[in-house]
Amino acid sequence: MDVRLNAWVRGHVQGVGFRWWTRARALELGLVGSASNRPDGRVEVVAEGSREKCEQLLNALRSGDTPGRVESVGEQWSDARGDLTGFVER
């Protein structure tokens, strides 16, 4: 059963290629969703797919190998809605 991960990434993550990097990781994992800049400086990541693949993406966001500087990553899990296609940067 697929899940939806909402993650909020705080730090120096806007204007450094972070959304592009996140999209590339998500596509490698076969996930659908988006990475969006938020007005408060965070990047919001929405991903749907298997729990295992979403956890791999979450671990990548926390890995220290991202562009910019991640200070913290908040997460929320829910059932997949199935309304997403592809993985887009917003």
DRENROKOL-722090 format. One line per 2 residues: number of its first residue (from 1); their letters; for each residue x, y, z of N, C-alpha, C. Coordinates in Angstrom, 2 decimals, padded with zeros to 5 digits. Each point is the difference from the previous one (the first is absolute). Layout:
residues N
NUM	a	X:Y:Z:X:Y:Z:X:Y:Z; ...
***
This chain:
residues 90
1	md	000.84:-001.20:000.00:-000.84:001.20:000.00:000.88:001.25:000.00; -000.33:000.94:-000.86:000.80:001.21:-000.11:-000.34:000.99:001.11
3	vr	000.97:000.86:000.31:-000.15:001.02:001.03:000.34:001.36:-000.60; -000.38:001.05:000.75:000.38:001.36:-000.36:000.89:000.55:001.11
5	ln	001.14:000.52:-000.40:000.92:000.67:000.92:-000.06:001.49:-000.28; -000.26:000.78:001.04:000.18:001.45:-000.06:001.21:000.30:000.87
7	aw	001.00:000.66:-000.58:001.20:000.36:000.75:000.26:001.48:-000.18; 000.39:000.64:001.10:000.33:001.42:-000.02:001.46:000.15:000.37
9	vr	000.79:000.52:-000.95:001.44:000.08:000.17:000.37:001.44:000.33; 000.64:000.17:001.16:000.40:001.33:000.47:001.52:000.12:-000.10
11	gh	000.45:001.19:-000.36:001.42:000.29:-000.11:000.24:000.91:-001.20; 001.23:-000.04:-000.52:000.32:000.77:-001.21:-000.26:-000.93:-001.18
13	vq	-001.28:-000.06:-000.43:-000.41:-000.99:-001.01:-000.70:000.62:-001.20; -000.08:001.32:-000.06:-000.59:000.66:-001.17:001.10:000.68:-000.80
15	gv	-000.08:-000.13:-001.34:000.97:000.64:-000.88:001.33:-000.72:-000.07; 000.04:-001.28:000.40:001.26:-000.76:000.01:-000.12:-001.32:-000.76
17	gf	-001.09:-000.19:-000.76:-000.18:-001.24:-000.74:-000.64:-001.12:000.81; -000.52:000.33:001.16:-000.55:-001.02:000.90:-001.22:-000.70:-000.59
19	rw	-000.92:000.77:-000.60:-001.20:-000.62:-000.57:000.35:-000.90:-001.17; 000.95:000.45:-000.85:000.44:-000.82:-001.12:000.61:-001.31:000.51
21	wt	000.85:000.10:001.01:000.65:-001.18:000.59:-001.05:-000.95:000.58; -000.99:000.55:000.70:-001.06:-000.81:000.59:-000.80:-000.72:-001.09
23	ra	-000.31:000.72:-001.08:-000.74:-000.60:-001.11:000.79:-001.17:-000.59; 001.29:000.19:-000.19:000.84:-001.07:-000.57:-000.01:-001.23:000.90
25	ra	000.14:000.18:001.31:-000.03:-001.14:000.94:-001.36:-000.69:-000.05; -001.08:000.78:-000.01:-001.35:-000.57:-000.01:-000.24:-000.82:-001.26
27	le	000.43:000.53:-001.15:-000.19:-000.72:-001.26:000.81:-001.30:-000.01; 001.21:000.03:000.57:000.81:-001.22:000.11:-000.74:-001.07:000.80
29	lg	-000.78:000.43:000.99:-000.73:-000.91:000.88:-001.37:-000.37:-000.54; -000.39:000.62:-001.12:-001.30:-000.31:-000.59:-001.18:000.66:000.72
31	lv	000.27:001.10:000.68:-001.04:000.71:000.75:-000.64:001.09:-000.86; -001.22:000.38:000.34:-000.68:001.13:-000.61:-000.21:001.06:001.06
33	gs	-000.11:001.28:-000.43:-000.24:001.06:000.96:000.58:001.32:-000.45; 000.47:000.79:000.98:000.51:001.33:-000.31:000.96:000.49:001.08
35	as	000.79:000.99:-000.36:000.85:000.74:000.94:-000.25:001.47:-000.25; -000.44:000.71:001.04:-000.45:001.38:-000.16:000.67:000.92:001.01
37	nr	000.42:001.20:-000.48:000.48:001.02:000.91:-001.18:000.57:000.77; 000.16:000.18:001.31:-001.02:000.61:000.84:000.42:001.43:000.34
39	pd	-000.97:000.88:000.25:000.33:001.40:000.29:000.90:000.17:001.23; -000.03:-000.95:000.94:000.79:000.13:001.23:001.44:-000.51:-000.17
41	gr	000.38:-000.37:-001.23:001.37:-000.43:-000.25:000.19:-001.51:000.00; -001.03:-000.74:000.39:000.10:-001.46:-000.02:-000.30:-000.53:-001.40
43	ve	000.34:-001.25:-000.24:-000.44:-000.73:-001.18:-000.95:-001.09:000.47; -001.17:-000.06:-000.62:-000.97:-001.05:000.31:000.12:-001.09:-001.06
45	vv	000.17:-001.23:000.46:000.10:-001.15:-000.89:-001.22:-000.88:000.24; -000.72:-000.31:-001.08:-001.13:-000.93:000.05:000.37:-001.17:-000.90
47	ae	-000.05:-001.22:000.54:000.37:-001.17:-000.79:-000.97:-001.13:000.29; -000.36:-000.73:-001.05:-000.83:-001.19:000.15:000.68:-001.19:-000.64
49	gs	-000.16:-001.14:000.66:000.57:-001.26:-000.48:000.03:-000.97:001.17; 000.84:-001.01:-000.10:000.08:-000.97:001.10:000.62:000.67:001.22
51	re	-000.34:-000.51:001.17:000.55:000.54:001.25:001.54:-000.07:-000.04; 000.52:-001.12:-000.49:001.45:-000.20:-000.05:000.67:001.07:-000.86
53	kc	-000.55:000.27:-001.18:000.60:000.99:-000.90:-000.13:001.41:000.57; -001.14:000.31:000.62:-000.17:001.32:000.63:000.98:000.19:001.16
55	eq	000.24:-001.07:000.76:000.97:000.08:001.10:001.41:000.20:-000.55; 000.30:-000.60:-001.16:001.31:000.21:-000.62:000.16:001.46:-000.40
57	ll	-001.06:000.60:-000.54:000.07:001.42:-000.36:000.19:000.86:001.25; -000.74:-000.29:001.05:000.12:000.74:001.25:001.43:-000.10:000.54
59	na	000.57:-001.20:-000.04:001.39:-000.18:000.45:000.97:000.82:-000.85; -000.26:000.07:-001.32:000.85:000.80:-000.88:-000.08:001.48:000.36
61	lr	-001.22:000.47:000.33:-000.16:001.42:000.38:000.78:000.31:001.26; 000.16:-000.99:000.87:000.70:000.19:001.28:001.47:-000.40:-000.06
63	sg	000.49:-000.40:-001.17:001.31:-000.65:-000.11:001.19:000.95:000.14; -000.21:001.29:-000.21:001.14:000.91:-000.03:000.64:000.08:-001.37
65	dt	-000.50:-000.79:-000.97:000.54:000.01:-001.36:-000.80:000.89:-000.94; -000.90:000.79:000.53:-000.87:000.85:-000.81:000.72:001.30:-000.36
67	pg	-000.48:000.69:-001.05:000.48:001.37:-000.23:-000.45:000.89:001.16; 000.73:001.08:000.24:-000.39:000.91:001.07:000.33:-000.59:001.36
69	rv	-000.80:000.35:000.99:000.23:-000.46:001.37:-001.34:-000.30:000.66; -000.25:-001.24:000.31:-001.24:-000.41:000.65:000.19:000.08:001.51
71	es	-000.88:000.75:000.67:000.05:000.09:001.46:-000.92:-001.02:000.65; -001.18:-000.21:-000.59:-000.94:-000.98:000.55:-001.01:-000.39:-001.06
73	vg	-000.59:-001.18:000.19:-001.02:-000.51:-000.92:-001.16:-000.51:000.84; -001.16:000.65:-000.15:-001.22:-000.48:000.65:-000.72:-000.94:-000.95
75	eq	-000.75:-000.95:000.55:-000.67:-000.96:-000.86:-001.42:-000.27:000.50; -000.85:-000.33:-000.96:-001.37:-000.42:000.30:-000.37:-001.09:-001.00
77	ws	-000.59:-001.06:000.50:-000.36:-001.15:-000.84:-001.51:-000.13:-000.09; -000.49:-000.40:-001.17:-001.43:-000.25:-000.18:-000.16:-001.01:-001.13
79	da	-001.23:-000.42:-000.24:-000.28:-000.90:-001.12:000.17:000.75:-001.31; 000.50:-000.69:-001.01:000.14:000.61:-001.32:-001.37:000.39:-000.53
81	rg	-000.07:001.12:-000.67:-001.26:000.45:-000.61:-000.10:-000.46:-001.45; 001.17:-000.26:-000.63:000.00:-000.46:-001.38:-000.31:001.08:-001.02
83	dl	000.16:001.27:000.40:-000.33:001.10:-000.91:001.23:000.69:-000.58; 001.17:-000.62:000.14:001.24:000.61:-000.47:000.56:-000.76:-001.20
85	tg	000.61:000.74:-000.92:000.70:-000.63:-001.12:001.32:000.70:-000.17; 001.05:-000.77:-000.29:001.32:000.58:-000.17:000.51:000.58:001.31
87	fv	001.12:000.71:-000.08:000.53:000.70:001.17:000.44:001.38:-000.47; -000.62:001.04:000.54:000.19:001.35:-000.53:000.65:000.92:001.04
89	er	000.69:001.00:-000.50:000.51:001.09:000.83:-000.98:001.15:-000.10; -000.34:000.57:001.14:-000.90:001.16:-000.01:000.67:001.18:000.66
***
